[in-house]
Amino acid sequence: MNIFESTGIALAIGVFSTGAWAQTAAEVDQQRDVNQQQRIEQGLKSGDLSTKEAGALERDEQHVDRMQANDLKHGSMTATQQERLNAAEANTSSAIYADKHNATTGNPNSASSARMQTDVQRNVDQQQRIANGMQSGALTNREAGAAERGQVHVDRREANAAANGHVSAAEQGRIQRAENRQSNHIYNLKHNARTK
């Protein structure tokens, strides 16, 4: 093997490794979304989070989802984008911890908290569907970015509804309609002809 052949092989390995790393990083980010949503739901169920706190955390999740959507719209993330996203996710994680361990408590048995718990559980499910689609190859990075744009809209509705500390039945109805549209959007993205 001459120097040109070994250099070519090394370059090919580097290109494939970089592509695999980018996909893996996006999948890791997606799983982190699932985990953060689960932590919010658990905080609501235990009373460690009030409905208002959960709404503020959904605003943080909206920011992270928007970053992911923008970063993945071209199919991959740069190292700089990944660093920014990691920092935003770390900030959200810290906010969840702080809110769960402060003096404010919620009533997990209130109708408002129960509505928020249901909506956040649906977020967990939707984020898991996106993560599963990425892992199975049913979703490309670009499609995952499109799915995250849908999550941005759902997160915003939840954050706005809970901003005053109460989620009404009418507000939950609007959130659920947005969640239904998002569910259909994820299904369509996962079942089109594109794969990674």
C-alpha positions as CSV (number, residue, x, y, z in Angstrom):
1,M,0.0,0.0,0.0
2,N,1.5,3.4,-1.0
3,I,1.2,6.7,0.9
4,F,-1.7,7.8,-1.3
5,E,-3.8,4.7,-0.6
6,S,-3.3,4.9,3.1
7,T,-4.0,8.6,3.1
8,G,-7.2,8.0,1.2
9,I,-8.3,5.3,3.6
10,A,-7.6,7.6,6.6
11,L,-9.6,10.4,5.0
12,A,-12.5,8.0,4.3
13,I,-12.5,6.8,7.9
14,G,-12.4,10.4,9.1
15,V,-15.4,11.3,7.0
16,F,-17.4,8.3,8.1
17,S,-16.4,8.9,11.8
18,T,-17.4,12.5,11.6
19,G,-20.8,11.6,10.1
20,A,-21.4,9.0,12.8
21,W,-20.4,11.4,15.5
22,A,-22.8,14.0,14.3
23,Q,-25.7,11.6,14.2
24,T,-24.8,10.2,17.6
25,A,-24.5,13.7,19.0
26,A,-28.0,14.5,17.7
27,E,-29.4,11.3,19.1
28,V,-27.8,12.1,22.5
29,D,-29.4,15.6,22.4
30,Q,-32.8,14.0,21.6
31,Q,-32.5,11.6,24.5
32,R,-31.6,14.4,26.8
33,D,-34.8,16.2,25.8
34,V,-36.8,13.0,26.8
35,N,-35.0,12.9,30.1
36,Q,-35.6,16.6,30.9
37,Q,-39.3,16.3,30.1
38,Q,-39.5,13.3,32.3
39,R,-37.9,15.2,35.2
40,I,-40.5,18.0,34.7
41,E,-43.3,15.5,34.8
42,Q,-41.9,13.8,37.9
43,G,-41.6,17.1,39.6
44,L,-45.3,17.9,38.9
45,K,-46.4,14.5,40.1
46,S,-44.4,14.7,43.3
47,G,-45.4,18.4,44.0
48,D,-41.8,19.5,43.8
49,L,-42.8,21.7,40.9
50,S,-45.8,24.0,40.7
51,T,-47.7,24.4,37.5
52,K,-46.2,27.9,37.1
53,E,-42.6,26.5,37.5
54,A,-43.3,23.8,35.0
55,G,-44.6,26.4,32.5
56,A,-41.3,28.4,32.9
57,L,-39.3,25.2,32.4
58,E,-41.4,24.5,29.2
59,R,-40.3,28.0,28.0
60,D,-36.7,26.8,28.5
61,E,-37.5,23.6,26.6
62,Q,-38.9,25.7,23.8
63,H,-35.6,27.5,23.6
64,V,-33.6,24.2,23.4
65,D,-36.0,22.7,20.9
66,R,-35.7,25.9,18.7
67,M,-31.9,25.6,18.8
68,Q,-32.1,21.9,17.8
69,A,-34.5,22.7,14.9
70,N,-32.3,25.4,13.6
71,D,-29.1,23.5,14.0
72,L,-30.5,20.4,12.3
73,K,-32.2,22.1,9.4
74,H,-29.2,21.5,7.2
75,G,-28.7,17.9,8.4
76,S,-25.8,18.2,10.8
77,M,-24.5,20.4,13.6
78,T,-21.2,22.1,13.8
79,A,-19.0,21.8,16.9
80,T,-19.9,25.4,17.8
81,Q,-23.6,24.7,17.5
82,Q,-23.2,21.5,19.6
83,E,-21.4,23.5,22.3
84,R,-24.2,26.1,22.4
85,L,-26.8,23.5,22.6
86,N,-25.0,21.6,25.4
87,A,-24.8,24.9,27.3
88,A,-28.5,25.6,26.8
89,E,-29.4,22.0,27.9
90,A,-27.2,22.3,31.0
91,N,-28.9,25.6,31.9
92,T,-32.3,23.9,31.6
93,S,-31.2,21.0,33.6
94,S,-29.9,23.3,36.4
95,A,-33.2,25.2,36.3
96,I,-35.2,22.0,36.7
97,Y,-33.0,21.0,39.7
98,A,-33.3,24.5,41.3
99,D,-37.1,24.6,40.9
100,K,-37.5,21.1,42.2
101,H,-35.5,21.9,45.3
102,N,-36.7,25.4,46.2
103,A,-39.4,26.3,48.8
104,T,-42.2,26.5,46.2
105,T,-44.4,23.4,46.0
106,G,-47.3,22.4,43.8
107,N,-50.4,20.5,44.4
108,P,-50.1,17.4,42.2
109,N,-53.8,16.6,42.8
110,S,-55.1,19.9,41.5
111,A,-56.9,20.0,38.1
112,S,-54.4,22.4,36.8
113,S,-51.4,20.3,37.7
114,A,-53.1,17.2,36.4
115,R,-53.6,18.9,33.0
116,M,-50.0,20.0,33.0
117,Q,-48.9,16.5,33.9
118,T,-50.8,15.1,31.0
119,D,-49.4,17.6,28.6
120,V,-45.8,17.1,29.7
121,Q,-46.2,13.3,29.5
122,R,-47.3,13.8,25.9
123,N,-44.1,15.8,25.4
124,V,-42.1,12.8,26.8
125,D,-43.9,10.5,24.3
126,Q,-43.4,12.8,21.3
127,Q,-39.7,13.4,22.1
128,Q,-39.2,9.6,22.6
129,R,-40.8,9.0,19.2
130,I,-38.4,11.5,17.6
131,A,-35.5,9.8,19.4
132,N,-36.6,6.4,18.3
133,G,-37.0,7.6,14.7
134,M,-33.5,8.9,14.7
135,Q,-32.1,5.7,16.2
136,S,-34.0,3.4,13.7
137,G,-33.1,5.6,10.7
138,A,-36.7,6.4,10.0
139,L,-35.9,10.1,10.7
140,T,-33.0,11.9,9.1
141,N,-31.3,14.7,11.1
142,R,-33.1,17.2,8.9
143,E,-36.5,15.6,9.6
144,A,-35.7,15.5,13.3
145,G,-35.1,19.2,13.1
146,A,-38.5,19.6,11.4
147,A,-40.1,17.6,14.2
148,E,-38.4,19.7,16.8
149,R,-39.9,22.8,15.2
150,G,-43.3,21.3,16.0
151,Q,-42.2,20.7,19.6
152,V,-41.4,24.4,19.8
153,H,-45.0,25.3,19.2
154,V,-46.3,22.8,21.7
155,D,-43.8,24.0,24.4
156,R,-44.8,27.6,23.7
157,R,-48.5,26.8,24.2
158,E,-47.8,25.0,27.5
159,A,-45.5,27.8,28.8
160,N,-48.1,30.4,27.9
161,A,-51.0,28.4,29.5
162,A,-49.1,27.9,32.8
163,A,-47.6,31.4,33.0
164,N,-50.2,32.4,35.6
165,G,-49.9,29.2,37.5
166,H,-53.2,27.7,36.2
167,V,-54.0,25.7,33.1
168,S,-57.7,25.8,32.3
169,A,-59.6,23.1,30.4
170,A,-59.9,25.4,27.4
171,E,-56.1,26.0,27.4
172,Q,-55.5,22.3,27.6
173,G,-57.8,21.8,24.7
174,R,-55.7,24.1,22.6
175,I,-52.5,22.4,23.8
176,Q,-54.0,19.0,22.9
177,R,-54.9,20.1,19.4
178,A,-51.3,21.3,18.9
179,E,-50.1,18.0,20.3
180,N,-52.3,16.1,17.9
181,R,-51.0,18.1,14.9
182,Q,-47.4,17.4,16.1
183,S,-48.1,13.7,16.5
184,N,-49.4,13.5,12.9
185,H,-46.4,15.5,11.8
186,I,-43.9,13.1,13.4
187,Y,-45.8,10.1,12.0
188,N,-45.7,11.5,8.5
189,L,-41.9,12.3,8.8
190,K,-41.2,8.8,10.0
191,H,-43.2,7.1,7.3
192,N,-42.1,8.9,4.2
193,A,-39.6,7.5,1.8
194,R,-36.5,9.3,3.3
195,T,-34.2,7.4,5.7
196,K,-30.7,8.1,6.9
